Amino acid sequence: MNAGQFIQWQDLFVMTDDGSLPIARYATLELTIREQARNYPKGVGILVILPPETRPPPDDVKKCVKATLTRLAPVMSSLGYVIEGTGFKGVAARATLVGMKIFSSRPYQIYVETSLREAISKMTSHMANGHMVSVEVVQKAITDARMSWRAPAPERPPNTELTAK
């Protein structure tokens, strides 16, 4: 998984973030979202996928993310998080994000889900053509893109008598 990679699908911007993105990367992402939003007057939905290995970012990155979301608010239609982690880290991430949803006033809906399908189904209602969007098509596009981001598996040595089995 390569944190910071993204796809754009109509008025949906989808990215992965494992807590390791440098502050400078957020400026590039913000410019990309603003450019995408020029084509969608009602805004762009931003979906952030937090993979299982996600760690909390440093405080300076948290402040940067908060400031970025504040600046992007006028061009956003919704914000969704998919938390793929389980156990204590997953619960902690959900609690933090649900707290943000409850205690901050934002001009867009915020969704915190553990399922990509559930997040997409909620966010489509905010999309320009949401009534015509197939959740399955969007989910497949995201899944296919994420698979292409993975590093190729190392080649296996030929099967010989000296190969460990």
PLY file of the C-alpha trace (Angstrom):
ply
format ascii 1.0
element vertex 165
property float x
property float y
property float z
element edge 164
property int vertex1
property int vertex2
end_header
0.00 0.00 0.00
1.37 3.37 -0.95
0.06 6.11 1.29
-0.86 9.31 -0.45
-1.85 7.72 -3.72
-5.27 8.66 -4.96
-7.87 8.16 -7.63
-10.44 10.58 -8.93
-13.79 9.27 -10.07
-16.20 11.95 -11.23
-16.73 14.12 -8.12
-15.13 11.63 -5.73
-11.52 11.90 -4.59
-10.22 8.73 -2.90
-6.85 8.46 -1.17
-5.00 6.27 1.26
-3.32 7.65 4.35
-1.40 5.51 6.80
-0.25 8.42 8.96
3.15 8.66 7.25
2.42 11.40 4.70
4.73 14.40 4.98
3.14 17.82 5.33
4.30 18.84 1.85
2.20 16.06 0.29
-1.01 17.60 1.65
-0.40 20.80 -0.33
-0.24 18.77 -3.55
-3.38 16.83 -2.64
-5.21 20.07 -1.82
-4.33 21.57 -5.22
-5.49 18.39 -6.95
-8.82 18.43 -5.11
-9.34 22.12 -5.90
-8.67 21.45 -9.58
-11.15 18.54 -9.56
-13.76 20.71 -7.81
-13.71 23.25 -10.65
-15.85 20.80 -12.62
-18.32 20.19 -9.78
-20.03 23.30 -8.37
-21.66 21.30 -5.55
-18.27 20.03 -4.41
-16.13 16.94 -4.30
-16.52 14.05 -1.88
-13.25 13.06 -0.24
-12.86 9.47 0.86
-9.80 8.60 2.95
-8.90 4.95 3.41
-6.90 4.20 6.54
-5.21 0.82 5.98
-4.60 -1.64 8.82
-1.02 -0.44 9.37
-2.12 3.18 9.93
-0.47 5.01 12.80
-1.54 8.34 14.27
0.31 11.13 12.47
2.56 13.56 14.38
0.85 16.61 15.89
2.16 18.98 13.19
0.61 16.77 10.50
-2.70 16.64 12.41
-2.76 20.45 12.48
-1.95 20.54 8.76
-4.79 18.11 7.96
-7.25 20.14 10.02
-6.18 23.37 8.29
-6.37 21.70 4.87
-9.90 20.44 5.53
-10.92 23.91 6.71
-9.58 25.50 3.52
-11.20 22.81 1.35
-14.60 23.02 3.08
-16.14 25.31 0.43
-15.36 22.79 -2.33
-16.33 19.64 -0.40
-19.65 17.83 -0.54
-18.77 15.12 2.00
-15.88 13.51 3.83
-15.64 9.80 4.45
-13.18 7.61 6.28
-12.82 3.86 5.87
-10.97 2.34 8.80
-9.54 -1.02 7.81
-7.63 -1.63 11.03
-9.04 -3.86 13.73
-8.37 -4.30 17.40
-7.38 -1.44 19.65
-5.83 0.68 16.87
-8.98 0.43 14.77
-11.22 1.31 17.70
-9.00 4.26 18.64
-9.05 5.59 15.07
-12.85 5.26 14.89
-13.27 7.02 18.24
-11.05 9.91 17.15
-12.84 10.37 13.84
-16.33 10.01 15.31
-15.33 12.63 17.91
-14.32 14.95 15.07
-17.67 14.34 13.44
-19.63 15.03 16.61
-17.67 17.95 18.04
-16.78 19.95 14.97
-19.18 21.93 12.89
-18.50 21.34 9.20
-20.56 22.38 6.17
-20.37 18.84 4.79
-21.39 15.40 6.03
-18.73 13.22 7.65
-18.90 9.43 7.53
-16.74 7.00 9.50
-17.09 3.42 8.34
-15.27 0.10 8.48
-16.54 -0.95 5.06
-15.60 0.63 1.73
-18.98 -0.35 0.35
-20.84 1.34 3.21
-18.82 4.55 2.91
-19.38 4.75 -0.84
-23.11 4.07 -0.49
-23.45 6.96 1.96
-21.29 9.34 -0.06
-23.08 8.76 -3.37
-26.07 10.74 -2.09
-23.81 13.82 -2.17
-22.42 13.18 -5.64
-23.56 15.13 -8.69
-24.91 12.00 -10.38
-25.29 9.99 -7.19
-28.71 8.64 -8.12
-27.13 7.01 -11.19
-23.93 5.79 -9.51
-23.42 2.08 -8.93
-21.74 1.48 -5.58
-20.31 -1.76 -6.99
-18.71 0.04 -9.95
-17.08 2.66 -7.71
-15.94 0.01 -5.23
-14.38 -2.07 -8.03
-12.58 0.98 -9.46
-11.12 1.77 -6.03
-10.18 -1.85 -5.33
-8.55 -2.26 -8.76
-6.56 0.96 -8.31
-5.36 -0.12 -4.88
-4.27 -3.49 -6.24
-2.24 -1.73 -8.94
-0.49 0.38 -6.28
0.90 -2.65 -4.49
4.51 -3.45 -5.12
4.94 -6.53 -7.30
5.71 -9.71 -5.39
9.37 -10.70 -5.54
10.14 -13.35 -8.10
10.39 -16.86 -6.74
13.55 -18.81 -7.41
13.10 -21.79 -9.71
11.91 -24.92 -7.94
15.05 -27.03 -7.48
16.25 -29.53 -4.96
18.12 -26.73 -3.18
15.08 -24.49 -2.83
13.68 -24.27 0.69
10.16 -25.64 0.85
0 1
1 2
2 3
3 4
4 5
5 6
6 7
7 8
8 9
9 10
10 11
11 12
12 13
13 14
14 15
15 16
16 17
17 18
18 19
19 20
20 21
21 22
22 23
23 24
24 25
25 26
26 27
27 28
28 29
29 30
30 31
31 32
32 33
33 34
34 35
35 36
36 37
37 38
38 39
39 40
40 41
41 42
42 43
43 44
44 45
45 46
46 47
47 48
48 49
49 50
50 51
51 52
52 53
53 54
54 55
55 56
56 57
57 58
58 59
59 60
60 61
61 62
62 63
63 64
64 65
65 66
66 67
67 68
68 69
69 70
70 71
71 72
72 73
73 74
74 75
75 76
76 77
77 78
78 79
79 80
80 81
81 82
82 83
83 84
84 85
85 86
86 87
87 88
88 89
89 90
90 91
91 92
92 93
93 94
94 95
95 96
96 97
97 98
98 99
99 100
100 101
101 102
102 103
103 104
104 105
105 106
106 107
107 108
108 109
109 110
110 111
111 112
112 113
113 114
114 115
115 116
116 117
117 118
118 119
119 120
120 121
121 122
122 123
123 124
124 125
125 126
126 127
127 128
128 129
129 130
130 131
131 132
132 133
133 134
134 135
135 136
136 137
137 138
138 139
139 140
140 141
141 142
142 143
143 144
144 145
145 146
146 147
147 148
148 149
149 150
150 151
151 152
152 153
153 154
154 155
155 156
156 157
157 158
158 159
159 160
160 161
161 162
162 163
163 164
